[in-house]
Amino acid sequence: MFINIFNFVFKMDSPLVSVIIPTYNRAGLILKAIRSVLCQDYTDFELLICDDGSTDNTEDVVRSVKDKRIKYLRQENKGCAAARNLGLKNSNGWLIAHLDSDDYWLPGHLSALVEFFNIYPKAGMAFTQKELVYLGCEPGEKKNYKKRDIPYEEKKEGFRLFKELIFDEYLFHGDLNAPSCSAVRREVYNDVGSYNKELICNQDYDMHLRISNRYKIGVIKKDTVYYLVHPGRISGNVKKEKYLKNRIKLYKNIMDKCRLSDIQTEYIRNIISEDEKEIQHIASS
């Protein structure tokens, strides 16, 4: 049972967007992310920067930017999921757009997402496309969604809504795109709940699985996000045993909170079983 912490009513003719940036010790990177939000051609937004107990001068960097739309929120170090939840609890928008503090947007990112949800108001989540940027390099390699063809409708060129639930795509093939590409209708969180604070990484994958289990997902075929690849990314710095234990928690959470077919349940149980065996092997070696 989920606690409904978002008791707000929103009208599409007043589409305030809440942009949530979780951050931890990203003083050297976050300014570019902030500026990319402030440079959006869609301006009806609030920017919530959720500091997960940084020990560097992240707060000083954030407060050096003077814009009334910025809200700086700080908590003791609890992890990225808790930081995202902090943003959700303090946000006011009908649409929640996510941006990691080491990524940045092109100016048309928010306007594309708002337009998409005006075309498809019942979609649960939508994501744009990204390009990879390696630290110290210019944008180059594109990483877009290129898995199997799924039936979709397209009321405007490049704005696609998948006609069926694509939970299987997330479950069997992994996340379709980065958090920084995504936006979620606020009421969806009322239904699926908050981010799982028990997970040390892949909290977004867990959330995207839960959303795609209940809602149709959209894709915007525009490159609007630069995804920075660098050694400091959390997902690339988790030791194998911790990663496996984290994945077990993730899939147990999905079994608890999602409607699953027998095939989906068996698939998850097999992964959990194999991960538990691998953990035992690591412990004995």
N, C-alpha and C positions, 0 to 999 in steps of 0.2 A: 504493500500500500504506500502510495507516494503522498507526501505532504504538499499541498498546493500553496506555494509561497509567493505566487505571482498573481495577486488579485487585482488585475488592471483590465480596463476595457479600452481598446484602441480602434480608431477609425482610419480607414485607408486614405481619407483625404487629409490626414495629418500624420504623415508617416515618419515619425521620429525613429531614427535608427540608433541603436546602442552598439558602439564599437568597444569590444573588450580586449585589452592587451594584458595578459599575465606576464610577469617578468621576475627574474631573479638574477642579480649581478650582471646586468646587461648595459651598464653605463656607456660602454663604448659602441653599442649598436642601436639602442632604443631610440635615439634622436631621429635617425633616418625613418624608423617606423612611424613615429609621431608625425613627422613632417609629411609623410605620404598620406596620412589621414587628413591632416589639415589642408592639403592641396586637392582634396576631392572636389569634383565639379558638382557633386550633390552635397549640400551644406547643412541639411537639417539632421544633425546627429549630435550625440554626446559621446565623449571618449573617456572610458573608464580604464585607468591604468592600475592594475592590481599587483602591487609589489609583495612578493612572497618572502618578506624578511631579508631583503638584500643587505649585504655587508659592505658593498662598495658605495660609490656616490650616485647610484641610480636616482635616488630621490632628488638630489641637487640638479641633475640633468633634466628631470621631468619638470621641476618647479621653475626652471629657467625659461620655459616656454610659456608665454602669457597668452592664454586663450580661455575665455569663459566656458567653453564647451568641455574643457578637460577637468576630470575628477581624479585626483590621486588618492588611492586607497591602499592602506598598508596593513599587513597582518604578520604575525610571527610565522616562521618558516613551517609550512604544512604541506607543501607540494603544489604542483600545477593545478590539479583538479580542484583543490580548495580555493586557489586563486581565481579560477574561472567561476566557481560558485559564488565567491565574494562579489564578483562583477555582476552576476545575474541578480543577486539579491538587492543590489543598489542601482540597478538600471531601470529605465523608464520606457524604452523603445518597444514598438510593436514587432520589430525585426532585430535580431541579435546577430551582428557580424563579428567574426573572430579574426584576430591578427596576432601572430606570435611576434615577440619583441625583436627577433632577428630577421624577420621578413619585412617586405614593404610592398605597397600597392601602386599601381598606375592610377592616374586621376579619375578614370571612368569606372573604377571598380564598384563603388557603392551605387552609382546611378544604374549600372547594368543589373545589379541584384534587385534594386527597388522596382525597376521596370519588369523584371521577370515575375516578381510576386504580384504585381498589378495585373499581369496577364494570367498567372496561375495562382490565385489567392489561396487555394487549398493545398498547395504543395507544402510538404513538411520542411524540406531543406533544399537548397540549391548550392551549386559550387561553380566557380569559374575555372579557368585553366591557369597553369603556372609555367614559368621558366626557371630552370635551376641557375643559380649564381654561385660560383665557387669563390670563397673568400679571396679577395684581391684580384678577381677577374670580372669581366663584363658578362652580362646575361648571354646565354647561348643555348644550351641543351634544353629542349622542351620535354616536359613530362605530362602528357595529357592522358585522358581516359581512352584506352584503345583495346579494351577487352571485347568480349563477344558482343555482337549486335543485339540490342534489346529494343523491342517495339517502342516507339515514342510518337508523340504528337508535336508538331512544330507550328505554332500560330504566327510566329515571326522567325525569320531566318536566324539560325544559331541559338534560338531559345527553345530548348527541348524539355519536355516532361515525359519521363518514362511511364508507359501505360500500365505497368504492373509493378508490384513491390519488387525491389531488387535486393532484398535481404540476402538471397543466395550469392549474389555477386560479392557483397561485402564478406560474407561468411567463408566462402570457398576461395576467394581470390585476394582478399585484403582490402584495405581502405581505398576508395576511389580517388581521393585527392587530399591535399594537406588542409589542416584546420584553417589556415589563412585564406583559403579559397572559398570558405563556406559561410553561409548565413542560414539561420533557423528562425522560423516564426516563433514568437514568444510563447504562444499557447501550447506549442509542442512540448516544451519543457514541463508544463503543468502535467502532461500525460506521462512522459517517459521518466521524469525525475531529474535530479541533478547529476553532476559528474562524480564518478566513483573515487572517493578519496583514498581507498585502499590500494589503488594502482599507482605504481611508481613511474610508469610510462604507459603509452597507448590508451590514455583515458579518452582521447577523441575517437579512437577506433571503437571502443566500447560504446560510446554515445552514438556514433554513426550506425552501429549495428542495431541499437535499440530503436533509433528513429526509422531506419529503413525497414524494420520489422512491422511498423504500423502505418507509415506514411509514404506517399509517392515522392520521388526525388527528381530534381531537375538539374540540368546542366546547361551552362552558358558557354558557347564555343568561342570564347574570347580570352586571350592571354592578358590577365590584369594583375597577376601576382608574381613577384620575384621571390623565390624561395632560396634562402642563403644556406649553402652547404659548408659547414665548418666543424672543427673538432669539438666545439662546446655544446653541440646539440645533445639533449638528454637521451634521446633514443639510441644514440650511437655510443653511449658510455655506460651501459648497463651490463654487468658481468652475466655470463650465460646462465648460471644457476638462478640468479635473481630474476633474469628475464623469463625463464621457464616457470618459476613460481608465480611471477606476475601474470603470465599468460593463463595459468590454471585459474587464478582468481578471476580473470577477465571472463573466461568461458563459463565458469560456475555462475557468475553474475548474469550472463546471457541466458543460461538455462533457467535461472530463477525469474527473470524479468521479461522474457520474450515468449511468444507463441511459436512453438517449434513443431515441425513434422517429425515423424519417426526417423527419417533419413538425416535430417539436420541434428537431431539429438544423438544419433549414433555417431555421426561425424565428430561432434564435440567431445563425446565420451572417449572416442579413440584418441583424439589429440591429448586430452587430459591424461589418459593412461600412458601414452608414449612419453609425455613430459615427465610424469612421475618416475618412470623407469630411468630416464636420462638423468634425473636429479639423483637417484640412488647410485647410478653409475659414477657420477661426478664425485659424490660423497665417499665412495669406496676406493677411488683411484688415487 
